[in-house]
Amino acid sequence: MRQVNFTLIFVICLAVVLFAIENTQLVSIKVIKGVQLTAPLSIELIITLGLGALLAWVFSVWTTLQELFVTREALQAREVEIEALQTDIERYKAELEEQRLLPSAKDTVSTRPAATISRRTAETPIADAEATIITPQPSDLEAD
């Protein structure tokens, strides 16, 4: 991209120089009422192009500064968000550590005393020669 910019600037400057060589006659410019400036056209053209380039540079610097301020604000907002997320991560790590320290569900089921086992599993079916009959418990019957 730099080569394209350099080529473009070189061509414009070459055109200005060729125009200035051909136009050396005196020209007067009225700046404000009562103020008149007389100089060769080539000099006036070079001064005008210089002022235009200076104004373009000032505008470029102004635009860059505006983008810098916008970028700085966005960066500060992201840093605040990052800090909030890091706080959340630390909280989640603490919660996970608490959950590891709590007894698991398997531990509580296996450590129950044998007396709490339900009556149904403690029953033995009545065996007959031809079939096994299991009598239902009143708690197993559904209410219609």
C-alpha positions in Angstrom: 0.0 0.0 0.0 2.9 2.3 0.7 4.1 1.9 -2.9 0.7 2.9 -4.2 0.6 5.9 -2.0 4.1 7.0 -3.0 3.3 6.5 -6.7 0.1 8.6 -6.3 1.8 11.4 -4.5 4.7 11.4 -7.0 2.3 11.6 -10.0 0.4 14.5 -8.4 3.6 16.4 -7.5 5.0 15.9 -11.0 1.7 17.3 -12.5 1.9 20.3 -10.2 5.5 21.0 -11.2 4.8 20.7 -14.9 1.8 23.0 -14.5 3.9 25.5 -12.6 6.6 25.5 -15.3 4.1 26.4 -17.9 2.2 29.0 -15.9 4.5 31.7 -14.6 2.3 34.8 -15.3 1.3 37.0 -12.5 -2.2 36.5 -11.0 -3.9 38.5 -8.3 -6.1 36.9 -5.6 -8.6 38.8 -3.5 -8.4 37.3 0.0 -10.9 39.6 1.6 -12.4 42.9 0.5 -9.6 45.4 0.1 -6.8 42.8 0.4 -5.3 41.6 -2.9 -2.3 39.3 -3.4 -0.4 39.3 -6.6 2.0 36.4 -7.3 2.9 34.0 -10.1 0.2 31.3 -10.6 2.7 28.5 -9.9 3.6 29.9 -6.5 -0.1 30.4 -5.6 -0.9 26.9 -6.7 1.9 25.4 -4.6 0.9 27.4 -1.6 -2.8 26.3 -2.1 -1.7 22.6 -2.4 0.4 22.9 0.7 -2.4 24.4 2.7 -4.7 21.6 1.5 -2.2 19.0 2.5 -1.8 20.6 5.9 -5.6 20.7 6.4 -5.8 17.0 5.4 -3.1 16.1 7.9 -4.9 18.1 10.7 -8.2 16.3 9.8 -6.4 12.9 9.8 -4.9 13.6 13.3 -8.3 14.8 14.6 -10.0 11.6 13.3 -7.2 9.4 14.8 -7.6 11.2 18.2 -11.4 10.6 18.2 -10.8 6.9 17.4 -8.3 6.7 20.1 -10.8 8.1 22.7 -13.5 5.7 21.5 -11.1 2.7 21.6 -9.9 3.7 25.1 -13.5 3.8 26.4 -14.2 0.4 24.8 -11.0 -1.0 26.3 -11.9 0.3 29.8 -15.4 -1.3 29.5 -13.8 -4.6 28.5 -11.4 -4.5 31.4 -14.4 -4.0 33.8 -16.1 -6.9 32.2 -13.0 -9.1 32.5 -12.7 -8.2 36.2 -16.4 -9.2 36.7 -15.9 -12.5 34.9 -12.7 -13.2 36.9 -14.7 -12.6 40.1 -17.4 -15.0 38.8 -14.7 -17.6 38.1 -13.3 -17.3 41.6 -16.8 -17.7 43.0 -17.5 -20.7 40.9 -14.2 -22.3 42.0 -15.2 -21.7 45.6 -18.6 -23.3 45.0 -17.0 -26.4 43.4 -14.6 -26.7 46.2 -17.5 -26.6 48.7 -19.3 -29.3 46.7 -16.2 -31.5 46.8 -16.1 -31.2 50.6 -19.8 -32.1 51.0 -20.6 -35.8 51.3 -21.9 -37.3 48.1 -25.3 -38.9 47.6 -23.7 -42.4 47.4 -22.0 -42.0 50.8 -25.3 -41.1 52.5 -27.2 -44.0 51.0 -24.5 -46.6 51.8 -24.1 -45.5 55.4 -27.8 -45.8 56.3 -28.6 -48.3 59.0 -30.1 -51.6 57.9 -33.3 -50.9 59.9 -34.4 -48.3 57.4 -34.6 -50.8 54.5 -38.2 -51.1 53.3 -40.5 -53.9 54.4 -41.1 -55.0 50.9 -37.4 -56.0 50.3 -37.3 -57.7 53.6 -40.3 -60.0 52.8 -39.8 -63.4 51.3 -42.3 -64.7 48.8 -44.3 -67.7 49.8 -43.3 -70.7 47.7 -45.8 -73.2 46.5 -45.1 -76.3 44.4 -46.5 -74.7 41.2 -46.3 -71.0 41.6 -44.9 -68.2 43.7 -47.4 -65.9 45.2 -46.4 -62.5 46.5 -48.9 -60.7 48.6 -49.1 -57.0 48.1 -48.7 -54.6 51.0 -51.5 -52.1 51.7 -49.2 -49.2 50.8 -48.7 -50.8 47.4 -52.4 -50.7 46.5 -53.6 -47.7 44.5 -56.7 -45.9 45.5 -59.3 -45.8 42.8 
